[in-house]
Amino acid sequence: MDNPTELVSMNIIANSGDARSFAFAALEEAKKGNFEEADELMKKSNESATLAHKAQTELLFAEANGNKTDINVLLIHSQDHLMTSMLAAELIKELILLYKDKK
């Protein structure tokens, strides 16, 4: 991958995937009543999401500075990953709160 857009796209995909996986792992721990572990996993999810978002921001800054970004299926796929992982994390946070209230 010599194309910088491809590298950034893969960075977004990998970190978004990690964020989503950590969030769903947190939900599983919350279901078991392991709220400290769930909170730790959500912190890891947030850290991974932040890395993905920083990679996306690099593209935005490059574009703002006049460096046109090549739009391709990989970049679009990376944006889908980022958006769905962010939505999943937001919903999972709410579900964890519901599990906590139930205890």
Buried (B, 14 or more C-beta within 10 A) or exposed (E): EEEBBBEBBBBBBBBBBBBBBBBBBBBEBBEEEBBEBBBBBBEBBBEBBEBBBEBBEBBEEBEEEEEEBEEEEBBEBBBEBBEEBBEBBEEBBEBBEEBEEEE
